Amino acid sequence: MLSFDDQGDGMTPCAECGAAVGSRACGDLFHVLLALDHERQAPWGPLHGVSVSCFLFQHPSRLPADDGAMAWALLHAYLEGGLDEVNQLVGRARRGNSHRVKGVPSRVACEAVLPRRDAPPARFSVTIEDVAVDGTFPAEEFAERVRAWAGATVDAWSHCT
């Protein structure tokens, strides 16, 4: 049985983020991005945590058991203070998880209220498909696309609460 999408372009929308899924599904694009991230080279490597957080919140079936508390905190830190703020947050989390630190909770508190997961957004104005451009995540303007992705992710979830 043939299925037609609601976008009129012959592509099926992703069930979680609403992106038009062409020859590569969101998960496939995510694996391409992870490979670039793990090379630890700019511009991909420094934005690894932000990119993963965006992907998880746009594909909430993949959120970790903590409902994405750290991912949500990372997105807010990035939007409020850029990579410097993200690095400070990660540093505090690492120190809190150290076996040398006794009695300090390992969970990083975030002032932003974690959104309810029972009614996730159906669509986002920027998705991994947009960040990938042609499927290769070109370095040129990558940071700007990730910032737009993070903003779209937080904005969509913020309207659900």
Secondary structure as UniProt FT lines:
FT   STRAND          12..13
FT   TURN            15..17
FT   STRAND          20..21
FT   HELIX           26..37
FT   TURN            38..40
FT   TURN            42..44
FT   HELIX           45..47
FT   HELIX           48..58
FT   HELIX           60..62
FT   TURN            65..68
FT   HELIX           69..97
FT   TURN            99..100
FT   HELIX           128..132
FT   TURN            133..136
FT   TURN            140..141
FT   HELIX           142..158
FT   TURN            159..160
//
